Amino acid sequence: MPINFDTSFLDHMPKNVAVQFHERVAASGDAEAFRFPVGDAWESVTWNQAGERVRRLAAGLISLGLGAEQRVGIASSTRYEWIIADLAIMCAGGATTTVYPSTGDDDTSYILGDSECRVVFAEDAEQLEKLEKHRADLPKLDKVVTFDDSIADGDWVISLDALAELGDAHLADNPQVIEQTAEAIESDHLATLIYTSGTTGRPKGVRLLHRSWVYEGEAIKAQGILDANDLQFLWLPMAHSFGKVLLSTQLACGFPTAIDGRVDKIVDNLGVVKPTFMGAAPRIFEKAHARIVTMQAAEGGAKEKLFNKAFQVGIEVDRLKREGKSVPLPLKLQHGLFDKLVFSKVRERFGGRVRFFISGSAALNADIAQWFHAAGILILEGYGMTENAAGATVNHLEEYQMGTVGRAFPGTEVRIGEGDEVQIKGPHVMAGYHNLPDKTAETFTDDGWLRTGDKGSLDADGFLTITGRIKELFKTSGGKYVAPPAIEAKFKAICPYVSQFMVFGSERNFVSALITLDPDAMATWAEENGMAGKDYTEIVQSEQVRSMIGDYVDQLNTQLNRWETVKKWEILDHDLTIESGELTPSMKVKRTVVEQNNADLIDSFYV
């Protein structure tokens, strides 16, 4: 019987994010709120300390003339200062406009100009240079606040401390200004503008209201997934809605968060921080799975056999338990031994205290989820999009179905519309696209439901399964439909060396694929196969690698319908990157860009 969650919280949610934050500071006071790296050590601040810093910065923004719902940009990687700046903006009655640090200067200028930002928080000289280059195009931009004191000029560019000092002066004359401002913010006031990094054209600004973020946090709290005893490790881009929703969840639940946005430090940080949960995109889990599997393969011999046997047993035990069947005693004893010898070591790589991971922003392959679960690590997959403040459905510790994205949040409605499109309604749904009324109208049905553009299905218990983006599904010239994400996810579960596997074949007579290989995994492979010191391109285009990848493609094809099988494929001489424009900052493939960049190669498959 599915769990039915209480929805009474909808009637007494905090009015806005500012009130939600102030209530959390009052309730948790001297408890730890955030910790962050300073050099080789980690520093910690309490809720009271964070609250005081936010108060001073918010007053500083008000002293600069920031009005209700006026926009303030943040161009920075994920760090403690990002979160404090975001909270200060909303406590000042403004609205945060997020900019990925990897966004080029032209798009940065467009986003800040389209949103009419009055102030921008710039992380460093690199971000400041983008603003200076386009200063003439940003007439509304009055002030830049930098996280790097060394580049402040005291005029157009000031430091965080200088902004706080402006706040001190304003508070001396107006001691109740922050409380008065919070009270004046309505639930339907603009809180955030997040510009989606679409595959074509200019990015669209998604208008998310205070009630969107308050609802997200309170809905997760109401489901009992997290509480004040948890510890989050946060590395996700805060410019993305997935990162932002985890901040809203922290305000609602009161747990501390350790913050470090450096992706290459994730595994090291997990060992130090020892969190109880973390949110991540599937690519992180794919890389971790691949790294562990290839390391064991490199060991070879008895260790590799022990490792493989452990996961064979673990996956079987896991299957029996999920099906409600008893585990035979011999299998149970084997599992206990393998847990001590193998699985405990896997868990230790992630800090040893993880209760669960949350996967979102793209589909996670069920085989990889089962592999982690066999080792005692549960990955709860959820679903949502920027247009509904990131969270709409999620699996639960006590109630999950692998391969699905769980059931709807309490207070959220999900239905399957025309063409099997997933459609959403709830307090978190956006107010529309900024300055784009026509695009907004296209994104809602006549009766007010958000059209997600995703194809999916609901089972009898309300668990949602996503097939893929409707626009990415294609039909072969033989009239058969193909869902690329499903095929691509299968290959990633099979091949530990793959970075991206992209399927093509619309209106063609068979399916083809472009493949990129993970640079870290291939460097390790090269050391073990007599190619150490060779450059990436030479390694991935060698006959030895091509033969190995060919075996994985053959293995994939045994799992597919005849019309889905990959007949021709090629390994690209480079991995996809955000900098090349082939990945979004949230690590999604820009399929159209990749297809355009490799049009001649794809066409050659069909000659």
N, C-alpha and C positions, 0 to 999 in steps of 0.2 A: 504494500500500500504506500503510495507516494506521500512524502511529508508535506503537510499543509502549513505554511508559515503565517503567523499573525500579521495582518496588515494595518493594525491600529496605529502603528508608528506614523502612518501617513497624515494623521490628524494632529500630531504634535511635533513635527519636525522643526528644527531651528529655522528662523525666517530667512537667513542667508548665510553665506560662508563666513562672513565676519563674526556674526553671532555664534556660529558653530565653533569657530576657533577660540573666541573669548570664553565660551562655556568649557571647552576642553582645558584651557589654561587654568581656569578656576577650579575645575574638578581634579586635575592631575598635578598642578603646582610644581612640587619639588621632584616629581618622577622624571626619569630620563625621557626626552622627546626625540633628540637627534644625536647621532655621532657621525664623525666625518674624519677623513685622513688629513693630518698636518705633518708633512714630511713622512717619516716612517712610522709615526704613532697615530693613534686615533684620539680625538678629543670629543667630549660629550657636553651637551647643554640640556638643561631641564626645560619643562614647559614654561615655567616662570621666566627663565632667561630668554627663551625664544619669543615669548609674548612681549617682553620689554623691548627687544630689538625690533620686532614688527611694529610695535606702537610708535617708536621713534621714527622709523622709516616712513610709516603711513602718514604721520604728521608732517614729515618733510615733503612728501608728495602733495599734500593739501596746501602747504605753504607755497609751493610752486604754482598753485592755481588750478590743480587737477580738479575737474568737475565730475559730477555723477555720470558714470558709464563711459567717460572718456578713456581712450585706450593708452596703455603703456606697454611697450614691447620688452621682451626678454630674449636676447640673442646670446645663448650660452649653452654649454654642455651641462649635464646633470651634476649638481653640487649643492651643498647646503645653502649657499647664497641665492641660488635659483629659487628654492622653496621659500626662503624668507622674503625675497623680493615679490614673489607671487602673492603671498599672504598679505604683504603690506599694500600692494595695489588694490586688492579686494577690500581690505579694511579701510582704505581711503575712499572707497566708493567707485574706484575705477574698474577697468576691465583689462585683463592681461591678454596681449597678443603674442603668441609664441612663434619663435623663429629658430629653426635648427641651426646649430653652429656651422654645419656643412652646407647650408643654403648659399648659393652664389650671390654676388653683390646685386645683380639685376633683380632677381626674385626677392631678395631682402628688401631692396628699395621699393618694389611693387607692393609687398605685404605691408610695410610700414606706411607707405603712402596711401594705399587703399583703405587701411584702417584708421588713418589720420592720427597716428601716435603722437602724443604730446611729449612723452619722455620715453627713453629707451635705456634699459639696463644692458650694458655691453660687457662681456666677460673679459676681453683682453684687447691687445693692439690689433689683432686680426679682425675682430668684429668691429672695432672702431674705424678701421680703414674703410670698410664697406660703407659706413655711414658718412664718413668724410667725403668719399668719392661721389656720393649722390646727395650731398647736403642741399644742393640747389633744387633737387626734386622733392625735398621733404620740408615744405614751408611751415608745417604745423609742429615740427620737432623742435621744442624749445631747449631741451636739456638731455645730456647723456650722463648716466651714472655708471661708473665702471667698477668691476670687481678687482681691478688691478690699480692700486694707488699710484704706481709709478707713471701712468699715462694720463692722470688727471691734470688739467691745466687751470682749474679753479674758476673757469669761466663757462664755456659750453660743456666741458667735460669735468664732472666732479666725482669724488670718491663716495663709497658707501658711508664712511664716517662723516663726510661733509654733509651728506643728505640727512643723516641722523642728527647732526648738530642744528641743521635748519629746523628739524622736527622738535628738538628741545626748546628752541626759541619760541616756536609756535605754541607748544604745549604750555609754556610759562604764561602766555597771554590767554590761552584757550584750553584750560585743563580738562574739559569734558568733550573736546572735539571728536575724539575717536569713538566714544560711546554714542554721541549724538549722530555721527556719520553712520555707524552700524545700524542704529534704529531707523534711519531714513532709507536704507537700502531695501527695496521690495524684492520679493522672491522672483519676480519676472524681470528684474533688471539684468542687464548683460554682465556676465562675469568673465567670460573668456571668448576670444576669437582664435580658433585653431585653423590654420590654412592647410587644407589637404593637399598633399603633393601628388596630384593627379598625373596619369601617364602622358597626357597631352594637354596643351594649352596652359593658361595661367592657373595657379592654385586658387581654390575657392575657400573663402572664409566662413567657417561654421560658427554660427552664433549660439553659444551655450549660456544658459541663464543660471543664476544662483541656485534656483530650485533643482536644476539638473545635477549639480555636484552634491548638494546636500542630500538629495534623494539617493544618489548612488551609494554614498557612505552609509546612510541610515538603513538602506535595504540590505546591504551586506551584513551590517551589525545585527539586523533582525533575523538573519538566517543562521546566526550563531557560528559562523565559519571562523571568525577571529575575535580575540579579546585583548585586554591590556597586558596579558601574560606573554603574548607573542613578541617576536623580534623580526622585523622585516629587513632584508637586504635589498636596497633599491639602486639599480643601475640604469633602468630604462630611460630613454630620452623623455625629459619632462615636457618637451615641446609636443609630445604625442599624447593622445587622450588616455592611453593605457597607463602611462606614468602618472598623469594627473588624477585618474580615478583612485589610484592607490594612496595618494595624499588625502583625498576626501575620505577614504576608508580609515586612514590613520586618525583623522580628526574625530570621526564617529566612534571608533573603538578604543583609542587611547594607547596603542602599543608604540614603542620606540622604533625608529628607523635608522639604520646605518646606510649612509649615502656615499657612493663613489661611481661616477658615470664612465670610468675607464673600462671598456669591454674586455681588454686584454688582461685585466686584473680580477675578473669575476671569480675564477676558480680559487686563486690565491686568497681573495677576500672572504670567500665562503669558509675557508679553513680557519681564518682568524676571527671573523664575526660570529660564526656558528649560529646562523639565523634559524627561526622555526618555519619561515616561508619566504618565497621570492616569486615575483612575476617575471615572465620572460616570453620572448617570441620562440616559436618552434625551432628556429635555426640554432639557438643556444643549446637546446636539448639534443638536436641532431649532432652538433659538433662534440658535445660531451660524450654521447654514445659512441661516436666514431673513434674518438681519442682513446677511450677505454678498451674498445674492441681491438683496435690496431696495436695498442701497447701489449695486449695479451698475445696477439698473433706473433708479435716480434719475439716474445719470450719463447714460444714454440714448446715442443716436448711435453712433459708431464703437466707443467703449469697451464699450458693452453688447453690440454685435454680436460683438466680439472675445472677450468673456467667454463668451458663449453658445456660440460656435463652439469655443472651447477645451474646454469641458466636453463638448460633443458628441463631439469627437475623443477626449478623455481617457476617456470612458465606453466608447467603441468599442474603443480600444486595450486597456483593462482587461478587457473582455469576451473579446477574442481571447486574451489571455494566460491568463486563468483557464480557458479552454477548451482550452489547450495548442496553440493555433494560432499560426502565424507572423504577424507584423505587416508588411504591405506597406511597402516603402521610402518611398513618398510620405507615407503615414500616419505612419510613424516620424519622418520629418523634421518634419512638421507638429507632432507631439507634442513634439518637442524644443524647437521654437520657443515653443509655448504654455507649456511648463514654465518657461521663463525669463521670459516676459511675464506669465503669469497664476498658475500653480500655485505658484511659489516665493513669491509675495506672500501667497497664502492660508496656506501653511505658516508664513510669518514671523509672521502674526497669532497663532499658537500657540507662538511662541518659536523656531521653526526647527529644534528638535532632537528633536521628538517621534518616537519609534520606533513607538508605537501608543497608542491610547486603549483603555480597557476600559469597556464599557457593560453596566450591569446594573440590576436592580430593576424593570424593565419592558421590554416589547418595543421594539426599535429597528427602524424601517422599513428594509427592504433597499435602497430607492432612495436614502435619505439616506446609508446606509453606502457605497453605490457612488459617490455624488457625492464624498464625502470621499476615497475610495480613488483616484478619478480624479485628485485633486489631490495624491496621494502621502501621504495620511494614512490609516493603517489603523485601523479601529475593530474590536476583537475583542470579540464579544458573548459573555457568559457567562450562567450560570443558577444559581439557588439561591434559598433563602429563609431567613428568620431561623431557622426550625426546623432547618436544617442548617448553621448558622454561615455562611451567605451563598454559599458556593461549592460547586457539585456538578459543573458542566461548564464548559468554556471552549474557544474557538477558539485556534489557535496561529499564530504568525508564519509557520511553514513549512507549516501545515496548517489551512486555514480554509474554511468554506463560508458565504457570506453568506446571511442568512435563517435560519440555524440558530444554536444556542447552543453548538455544539461537541460534543466528546466528554467522557466522564466523567473526572474526576480519577483518577489511579492510586490504587487502594484504595477507590474509590467504585463502587457498583453502581447502575445505572439500568435500570428495566424499565417496560413499558407494561402497566398492569393493566386491570381491568374498566372499561368505558366510556372506554377510551383514556386513563386517568389515568396521569400520570407518577408513579412511585414510586421512592424512594431508600433505599439502605442504605449505611452507612459509619461510620467513627469520629467523624464530625462531627455526627451526628444528635443532636438534643436528648434530654435525660433525661425530658422531659415538660413540661407546663404547671404552673406553681407553684400549689399548692393546688387544682388542678382535675383530679382523677383521671378523671372521666368524659370531659372534653374530651380528655384525653391518650389514653384508650382509643379514642375515635372517630377519632383522627388516625393510628393505626397499624393495619395489617392484622393478621390472626390470626397470620401468620408473621413479623411484626416489621418490615415495611417502612413507611417514612414515606409517608403519603398526601399529596401536594402540593396536590391540588385543581386542578391544571393539566391541560389536555388536550394531548396531544402524540403524536409518532411518532418512531421510530428508523429510520434507513436502514441499509443493509447494512454500512456502515463505522462505525456507532455514533454518527453525528451526530444530535443531538436537535433536533427542531423543535417549538416551542410554539405551539399554536393560540390559546390563551387560557384564562382561568379557566373551569372547567366551569360554575360558577354564573352566569357572565356570558353564556354562550351561550344563545340563545333560539330558539324556534320561532314562526313567524308562524301566523296562523289558517289559512293555506293549507298548513301542514304542512312548510314549508321551514325548515331550520336556518340561523341567521345567527351569525357570529362577530364581535361588535362591534370587538374590538381590531384585527383585520385591516383593517376598513374605516376605522377612525379613524386608523391609521398611514398608510394610503394618502393620506388627505386632508392630513395634516401634511406629507407629502412634496411635495404639489402646491401648497399654499397657504402662502406665506411669512409671512402675517399672523396665522395661527391660533395660539391658545394651547391651547384644548381643543376637541375635536370628539367629541360623545357621542351614540351611536346607541341608539335605543329601538325597540320594536315587538313585544315579547313578546305572543303571542296576538292581535296586531292584524293587519289585512289589508295593511299596508305598513310600510316602515321610515321613521322620522323622525329628526331630529337637533337637538340644541342645540349652539350654537357660541359660544365666547368668543374674543375677539381679543387679541393681545398688546399691552399698553399701550405699550411702547417702540416696537414696529413701527408702531403706529397713530399715534403722535406724529410719527414721521418722515413717514408717509404724509400726515398732515394738513398739514404744512409744505409739502409738494410739490403739494398739491391745493386750495389756497385755504381751508383750515380751521384754520390755525395759531391757537393761543390758545383754541380751542373745548375744552370739557371732553370727557372720554372717552365718556360716554354719548351726547352729541349727535353725536359723530363716528361711533361704531359703529352708531347707529340712523339715520344719514342714508341717503337713497335712493342716493346715489353709492356708499357702501360696500356697501349691500345688493345693488346690481347687480353690483359686483365679486365679492362672495362667491358670488353666484348663478352666475356664470360658472365659478368653481372647483368648485362642487357639480356643475354640468353635466359638467365635465371628469372629475370623480370617477366619475360614473355610467356613463361610457363604459367604465370599467375593471371594472365589477361585473356579476355575474349579475343577471338581470332582477328576481328576488325580493329582491335586496340593495339595489337602487337607492333613494336617498333621495328620497322624494316631497315631503315638507314639512320645513321647518327654520326655525329662528329664531335670531337673534343676541341673546344675553343682554346686559343693560345693564351688566354687571360681569364682570371676570375672576374665576376661582376662586382662592381663597387658603387658606393654612393657617389664618389667623386666623378666616376665616368658617366653618371646619369642613368645607369642601367638598374640601380636599386633605389628605392625610396629610403628616406632616413630611418624608417621602421623596418628596413630589410626585406621589403616585398619587391619581387621582380617587376620591373616595368616591361611587361611582355611585348608591348607594341614597339618600344624603343629597341629591344633586343632583336625583334623580328626585322625591323627596318635596317638596323646595323648589319644584319647578316642575311639580307634578302637574296643576294647572289648565291650564297652557300646553300640556303634552303631550297632555292629553285633548282640547284644542281642535283639535289636528291631525286628530282622527278623528271630529269631529262631521259 
